[in-house]
């Protein structure tokens, strides 16, 4: 009986270990995530450095610095 319990316990532990190895992202998913993040950063940079947005941001900062309390 001891051998049967031990074999069953070993099977459960081995199954749990194999499940843990499959958890998480694979390298290709990390790469796609990094590419998406860089693409978003480039788009955001282009928007923030455009003339109209840059002028608005400068206007907001100037009004904040000139504010009287």
C-alpha positions, 0 to 999 in steps of 0.5 A, a space after each residue: 500500500 505504501 508503494 501505491 500511495 508513494 507512486 500516486 503522490 509522485 505522479 501528482 508532483 510530476 504533473 504539478 511541475 509540468 504545469 508550472 513549466 508551461 505557465 507564463 509567456 514564451 519568448 515570442 510573446 515577450 518579443 511581440 509585447 516589446 514591439 507593441 510597447 515600442 510602437 506605442 511609445 513612438 506614436 506617443 512621442 510623435 504626438 507629443 512633439 508635434 507642433 500643435 500639442 507642443 504649443 498647448 503644453 507650453 501654454 499650460 506650463 506658462 499659465 501654471 507658472 504665471 498663476 497668482 495664489 
